[in-house]
Amino acid sequence: MSAQRDRARWSARPAALLSNRHRHRHRVLHAVKALALLALVAMTPTVAGVADTDTRIGAVDDLVSVKASQRGDSGDGGDVVVGNVIEGDIPNNITPNPSFAVYRVLGNDMWPLQGVGQIRLNSVFSAIHEVKPPSDVPVFWIVNRIVNATERSLLIDGLKNAGVEESKILHVYPPLAAASCFTKQKTDRKDQTDSKGSPDTNTDTKEQNELVLFAQAQNSVRNAAVKHAFDSGYDWAVPLDGNQFLPADFYEVTGNALKAADEKNKVAMLIPMLRLRAEQSGAVYNGHTTFEKIANLHLRDEGKFSISEPQLAVHSKNAKARNFSFNENAAYGAGNKAGLLRALCPVSRGNWKTDDNTPHQHAHCCELVTMKLRQQGCPPYYGGELDLKKYARSGRRKQNETDFSETKDAWLQKATLDAAQSIFAMCGATVRLFNYPPDDLGLTQTKIATSVLTRAKTRGTAGRVFEADLGS
């Protein structure tokens, strides 16, 4: 598909909602097909010589699992895994100490915050241009329950064409087609009443919310990734959001950072994320692009340096033992990752201690939370942007002005970059690739990348559009 055709797709609104009668017919058909497919999967034999635990991963209570295998056709475009277990998914020798696996969660394009085709284009870009991971650090690409069947198919084909091994492409199970089997069904809505005996008008809303949560499954899949790492013998899982690019020294720096977290017996590690303000190019972002180069590119002319809400690496054994997990009932746009961050890095009003050696800090690099709270003024932590320029400026005030031979602006830029390098060396970092918002809505990448309010407002619109398209 040409770039011109892709841009036309980014501006196009997803398909409109079908009638209620057609929606009900689709749900019935989906349920019937899903039951048949569930039975088929249950009868699938394993490959000779491979344990019957295969590569399925997930939280048993939520019936969410992911596995690498051949895909069947559910009839509505749902990715259903019906093949045998792929050998070689779990290496026999895990050498890094501590060991870790990277999981890239690829979900739905949330229009208009994200253009149609964005997750595919950015994922393929990363697969082509990133440095190749070490042989002992597996990188799995998890295809979540993507509603747009065309985009899902193009995404999988694009990853394979970019050199991603089929055994490293995992599929969420049960598939989207089975949604009717795993959300609460109301057989006769006309007879349902609320606590006052009046007809319950919230039934459809509750069912639709469950359907949306099932389709997006962000936190369920994150937990499934952690479980997969635990079952596979990896000490750490690094579940990354979609649209991520990993710097050339990511694996080395992350490995060292995880070792430090491991020595402190932490449950998790915060990984800062930088949002691009302009469309990426392979000439700039490639297998030679280090943290240092990215930091210099990220520094704005006015000296501002924004660090976005962090990604999370999770210690598979410690998280299980201490009962830390992502809240699977938290919906998209509702701070579904921030809640776990608050539990991992608890603070109280007036307590801005940043040393993560303190017993109440369960994660490495909790400084990112406390630094943000200092700028924010008070708890609770809700994510958003951390401006390192303000942090560097506050450090300058504590020193004697006569100690500086450089101009104030030059010193501040240098201090900001030094602070960024210090954070990256301690915690690693990822890059959030370009958004492709519709041109006709007045959204720009700069607004999306730099404005928390713009992202929050557009997420609300995106959630309503996604809900309508899912119903169709």
C-alpha angles and dihedrals in degrees: 000000000000123000090246092055090046091054089052089054092050091059094044119101115232120256119295126251119277123226120280090248091055091044091054091048090051092051093051092049091047092052093050093048092045093054091051092048093048089055091048093052091048090058095047111118123224125243114270112267094017122110116250091241089084120178097299111135133184154090106300094208091057094041090230117144138154130205142169115238143104116315125233126202114252093193095246097060096268114149106239121178111220104149134096126281114282113236119226098035091119114046116226094222119049106187111172114096104243097021121218142180128207121224119192110200111209114193143159125317103247103215128233093018087052128027121242107268094023099120090049095049095045094044093050090046090056093045090053103039106031124097111266113256121247114269091248096052110071120206115206124194110210114203103207125201096298110187097202101079093193093053091045092055093044090049094054093045091046092053092049092048088051090058102263110148115241091233089061093056108088127193128211114244133234092042128232089261089067094059093111090057094053103041124074110269125209110207099190113021093174092068097047119105136185127238091283094052094254122129109281107241093177096070096091091045093052092048092048092050090052090049092051091048090049092050096048098036093169099155094035089058092045089055089046090055091052090050091049090054090049093049091045095052099251117142095212136031119203106197108186129194118243123273093042128147120197120216121237093257095042097110096047095045094042091049091053092045092050090050089056090048090047092053089055091049092238125173095218146358128225115228114197119229130210121205119218116233095197134041113279124245128201088227089064105027109047144114091299097051107112132192090260094055092045091051092053090049091048096053108100125224091253090053098253116145116187124197113195129213109304131249116234132234111198129205102231097210100038093047091053094045094047096039098241116152143143114273104252092196093060111104131219112283093018097101091266092169098036091067092062091044090056090052093047095046105031118184135172130213108288094013105110099154108150101189106111091201088083112108097239093059108089097181138060114242096026084149086089089064097044092046090053091048091052089057093041092051102226144016147306107076111225103168122249131130127328111207108212091190089069090048092051092046091054089053091053092055090060092059133070111269090221090066092075124083093176127079116269094252094046092048092048093052091048092047091049093052091045089053090049092051091049091052093045092050090052100039110013120228144230133210123233107218127224125301117222103209121181111273094219096061097063093244119141132189090240091058092046094046097045107029121073090188092054091051093046093049094046092046088060091054091044091053092053093047091048091050091053093047092047090054090055 
